[in-house]
Amino acid sequence: MRLLKSFGFAIYFLVVQCIVTGSYLLLRLWFDTTWLNAVSDTFYNSGAVSLAYLKLIAQACLPAMLIADCIACIPIIVFQLRQHLAVVQKPSIKSFLVVSTLALVLNAIISVIVNQLPNSASSSFYNSLMNALICDNHFLVFLVSAVVAPVTEELVLRFCICKVLYANRRLFGIIVSSLLFALAHFNVIQSTYAFILGLILGYIYVHSDFNLALPILFHFIVNGSSVLYEYFSKPTIMLGILFILFSMTWLFLCRLQQLFGNTSRSLCV
């Protein structure tokens, strides 16, 4: 029964994404004839995997993904508030540095491995999609990928599954949440990466006594550094941006602590 509920949380998240994104695209098609004509012309002239076509689709999907993630969080936050469950607490300096460093190192290693893999039809399409996402709307890409997505996915997969359903079966909860995290990415390369990342996120969450601040931090650093790496390649610029990223993360977690309340637990990892 708990396993079915786990799939139910994942399906709920995907259904919200599909409904909101589909509704947004239909409204865009209905009211924005200029965009519709551009999509049709680009599809017939360049094909469905061209950068120009994917860029047009990505421009429409990003706002929908942002709205969908926010909507998906609402019932979970309401449940947490009604049950008076502790969700986040400001991490210690030690845990902050350990988790941030681990996230950066893991992302660098995975990036090197992925770049060495031979190209295939699926990986080529995935690379084209990523290029389309990052070539415009920089702020919106960062907001969706590095801020909203980590909070939403950690609430759905770590909080709902690892804590609400499997607090007494921690290892099983970590594995289930990691598998669902991988399946939700719909790409062989990204799903493999997501499964490994999910295991680490689950381990951090469980061994920090179910403090969601640390997996959110880890997820935020991984996604944020990936997005920023595509925009800035010079190491000096990256160091400055990462310092700002860490500062923003710290302030964000402090704000989360104020919103969800304090706990008396230590957060050292």
Secondary structure by P-SEA (a helix, b strand, c coil): caaaaaaaaaaaaaaaaaaaaaaaaaaaaaccaaaaaaaaaaaaccccccaaaaaaaaaaaaaaaaaaaaaaaaaaaaaaaaacccccccccaaaaaaaaaaaaaaaaaaaaaaaaccccaaaaaaaaaaaaacccaaaaaaaacccaaaaaaaaaccccccccccccaaaaaaaaaaaaaaaaaccaaaaaaaaaaaaaaaaaaaaacccaaaaaaaaaaaaaaaaaaaacccaaaaaaaaaaaaaaaaaaaaaaaaaaccccccccc
